[in-house]
Structure formats: C-alpha cells, structure tokens
Amino acid sequence: MLVGTVVGNVWATTKDASLTGVRFLVVQPFTTDGEASAETIVAADPLGAGIGERVLVVFGRAARHVIGRGHDIGFQTAVAAIIDCMELDGGRLVGPTAEHDSPKSQ
C-alpha cells in the first residue's frame, strides 16, 4: 500500500464489463522530502476522493475487496481511505492536502 495525492481523473468509455460504474483516479505517490514523484498510478475510487486530496492506495486482493466486487473484477489498485492527517518522524504533520501540511523542519 502507499500514500498518494490525487492529481487527476481517468474516463474510459470502452472497458472491461467488470469495471462498469467504477471511478478511476490518477494518484501520484507521496514523498517525505516534498519533491513530486515522477511516477503515477491509476486507482479505482469507491470513496469519492477529489483532486489534491491525500489517499491510501491498496493493491491486489485488498483492492478487489475495497472495490466490492470480489475476485471477478479486472482491476487491482484502489483507494481504501481519504487521509485526514499523518504524523511523520520528528512530529511533522501532513494534512489532507498540501495546503494543510505543517512546514518542514530545516
């Protein structure tokens, strides 16, 4: 699993039938140094996260469980939680969006 920031939406008119009605988000992994990750992933979103929000993303069986369609779904990445707050080593607080983060200690 990983923590990431929602940076976009994905729309697909043509897709596997098991994905009908599933919402997809583009998520950029969170880095503790504050630098943007060059990587992005696409995750199913049964919770309704929005752009800029921090989310917890799960993979594989956990993702299929979160999506709620058992093993009969053609997707293995999903948003399992929308993050309210995280506390990192040294007491740094990370909020639900970048605007809510406490400053990095120098």
C-alpha positions as CSV (number, residue, x, y, z in Angstrom):
1,M,0.0,0.0,0.0
2,L,1.1,3.6,-0.4
3,V,0.0,7.1,0.4
4,G,-0.5,9.4,-2.6
5,T,-2.1,12.6,-3.8
6,V,-4.9,12.6,-6.3
7,V,-3.7,14.5,-9.4
8,G,-6.4,13.7,-12.0
9,N,-9.3,11.6,-13.2
10,V,-9.5,8.9,-15.9
11,W,-12.5,8.4,-18.1
12,A,-12.9,5.3,-20.2
13,T,-15.9,4.7,-22.4
14,T,-14.7,1.3,-23.6
15,K,-13.5,-1.0,-20.8
16,D,-13.9,-4.5,-19.4
17,A,-17.5,-5.1,-18.3
18,S,-16.4,-5.8,-14.7
19,L,-15.3,-2.1,-14.5
20,T,-18.7,-0.6,-15.4
21,G,-19.6,2.1,-12.9
22,V,-16.1,2.2,-11.3
23,R,-14.5,5.7,-11.0
24,F,-10.7,6.0,-11.7
25,L,-8.2,8.5,-10.3
26,V,-4.6,9.3,-11.2
27,V,-2.6,9.2,-8.0
28,Q,1.0,10.5,-7.5
29,P,2.9,8.7,-4.7
30,F,3.6,10.9,-1.6
31,T,7.3,11.6,-0.9
32,T,8.5,12.7,2.5
33,D,11.0,15.2,1.1
34,G,8.2,17.1,-0.6
35,E,9.5,16.6,-4.1
36,A,7.0,15.4,-6.7
37,S,7.3,11.8,-7.7
38,A,7.8,11.1,-11.3
39,E,5.5,8.1,-11.1
40,T,1.7,8.0,-11.2
41,I,-0.7,5.1,-10.8
42,V,-4.4,4.7,-11.6
43,A,-6.6,3.6,-8.8
44,A,-10.3,2.7,-8.6
45,D,-12.1,5.1,-6.2
46,P,-15.2,3.8,-4.4
47,L,-14.9,6.6,-1.8
48,G,-15.2,9.8,-3.9
49,A,-11.7,11.4,-3.3
50,G,-11.0,14.7,-5.1
51,I,-8.1,16.2,-6.8
52,G,-5.5,17.4,-4.3
53,E,-6.6,15.0,-1.6
54,R,-4.2,12.5,0.0
55,V,-5.3,8.9,-0.2
56,L,-4.3,5.5,1.0
57,V,-4.0,3.1,-2.0
58,V,-4.1,-0.7,-1.7
59,F,-3.2,-3.4,-4.3
60,G,-4.2,-6.9,-5.2
61,R,-6.8,-8.8,-3.1
62,A,-7.2,-5.8,-0.7
63,A,-8.0,-3.6,-3.6
64,R,-10.6,-6.0,-5.0
65,H,-12.2,-6.2,-1.6
66,V,-12.3,-2.4,-1.3
67,I,-13.9,-2.1,-4.8
68,G,-16.5,-4.5,-3.5
69,R,-16.9,-6.9,-6.4
70,G,-14.9,-9.9,-5.2
71,H,-12.4,-11.6,-7.4
72,D,-14.5,-11.0,-10.6
73,I,-13.1,-7.6,-11.3
74,G,-10.3,-6.8,-13.8
75,F,-8.5,-4.2,-11.5
76,Q,-6.1,-4.5,-8.6
77,T,-5.5,-1.0,-7.3
78,A,-8.0,1.0,-5.2
79,V,-8.4,4.0,-2.9
80,A,-9.0,2.5,0.6
81,A,-9.0,5.7,2.6
82,I,-9.0,9.5,2.3
83,I,-6.4,10.8,4.7
84,D,-7.3,13.4,7.4
85,C,-3.8,13.6,8.9
86,M,-0.5,11.8,9.2
87,E,2.3,12.4,11.7
88,L,5.8,11.7,10.4
89,D,9.1,11.2,12.2
90,G,10.0,14.4,14.1
91,G,6.4,15.4,14.6
92,R,5.8,16.8,11.1
93,L,2.1,16.8,10.3
94,V,0.8,16.0,6.8
95,G,-2.7,17.1,6.2
96,P,-5.5,16.0,3.8
97,T,-4.0,18.4,1.1
98,A,-0.6,20.0,0.7
99,E,-2.1,23.3,1.9
100,H,-2.7,21.8,5.3
101,D,0.8,20.4,5.9
102,S,3.0,21.8,8.7
103,P,6.3,23.3,7.5
104,K,9.3,21.0,7.0
105,S,11.8,21.4,9.8
106,Q,15.2,22.6,8.5
